[in-house]
Each structure stands twice: as C-alpha cells, then as structure tokens.
C-alpha cells in the first residue's frame, strides 16, 4: 500500500510541537510536585525531608488565604460555566429561524459589529 503524504505530512509537522508541549506540561507538573515536597518557601531548597514530607501541605491548608483562594476558584469556575451556557443559548437563539429574527439580530449584533 502506498503512503499518502497528504495525510502524514501534517502529523509529522505537528509532532515536534505536540511533543514539546507535552514535555513542558508534564515536566512543569512534576517539578511543582517535587518542589512542594521540599522545605522551599521563597528561595528554593531542593532536598526533600521524607520524615515530614507533608509539612508544606499542612501549612497551606491551615492558612486562611487558601480558603479564600479556593472559594474564589469555585466562584470563577461557576461564573465561567454560566458564561459559556448563556453564550451557547444566545448563539442558538440567533441561529434559529423565527419571526422577529432580524430585529433580534440587529439588537444583539449591532454592539458587536458582526454580520
């Protein structure tokens, strides 16, 4: 069977970018987990103290700032989900064929300058 270069060429072209992205992403996660097990605070300290490896996690979870940051994260996730949902609903309403469609599109799209 003959190899079709039109199907293989994009995959070959994207392979280095995908590999670099995966190595960087996974490497960053591994480095963060490794550094979280050390005694680092502001300056890096690269030795892991295995007798008290969870010290940093206890310190973070007992901090009031962590609770505030976590609640902000939940609020942001909920707000983002609502924005995506309402955006989808508005897009579905614009795409429907209904009476008064031109008025709705004019009112909705004029501030956005879309066609």
TAFENVEN-V700547 format. One record per residue. N is the residue number from 1. PHI is phi in radians with two decimals (none if undefined). D_FIRST is the distance of its C-alpha to the first C-alpha in whole Angstrom. Layout:
BEGIN
n = {N,N}
phi = {PHI,PHI}
d_first = {D_FIRST,D_FIRST}
END
This chain:
BEGIN
n = {1,2,3,4,5,6,7,8,9,10,11,12,13,14,15,16,17,18,19,20,21,22,23,24,25,26,27,28,29,30,31,32,33,34,35,36,37,38,39,40,41,42,43,44,45,46,47,48,49,50,51,52,53,54,55,56,57,58,59,60,61,62,63,64,65,66,67,68,69,70,71,72,73,74,75,76,77,78,79,80,81,82,83,84,85,86,87,88,89,90,91,92,93,94,95,96,97,98,99,100,101,102,103,104,105,106,107,108,109,110,111,112,113,114,115}
phi = {none,-1.46,-1.38,-1.65,-1.19,-1.17,-1.61,-1.53,-1.03,-1.09,-1.19,-1.16,-1.18,-1.49,-0.99,-1.11,-1.16,-1.15,-1.10,-1.10,-1.11,-1.13,-1.11,-1.16,-1.13,-1.16,-1.09,-1.14,-1.12,-1.10,-1.13,-1.13,-1.12,-1.08,-1.20,-1.25,-1.56,-1.62,-1.56,-1.15,-2.14,-1.73,-1.81,-1.19,-2.30,-1.56,-1.57,-1.61,-1.64,-1.24,-1.27,-2.41,-1.26,-1.68,-1.05,-1.10,-1.19,-1.10,-1.11,-1.21,-1.22,-1.53,-1.47,-1.18,-1.12,-1.16,-1.11,-1.14,-1.12,-1.18,-1.17,-1.13,-1.11,-1.12,-1.08,-1.14,-1.13,-1.13,-1.12,-1.15,-1.11,-1.13,-1.11,-1.15,-1.11,-1.15,-1.09,-1.14,-1.11,-1.13,-1.12,-1.17,-1.17,-1.18,-1.37,-1.23,-1.66,-2.42,-1.19,1.46,-1.10,-1.14,-1.16,-1.09,-1.11,-1.12,-1.16,-1.40,-1.59,-1.04,-1.14,-1.57,0.99,-1.78,-1.99}
d_first = {0,4,7,9,12,15,14,14,17,20,19,19,22,24,23,26,29,28,28,31,33,32,34,37,37,37,39,42,42,42,45,47,47,48,51,52,53,55,58,57,59,59,59,56,57,54,55,55,58,56,60,60,56,57,60,58,57,60,62,59,59,63,63,64,62,59,60,61,57,56,57,56,53,53,55,52,50,52,52,49,48,50,49,46,47,50,47,45,48,49,45,45,49,48,45,47,48,52,56,57,53,54,57,55,52,55,57,54,52,55,55,52,51,48,47}
END
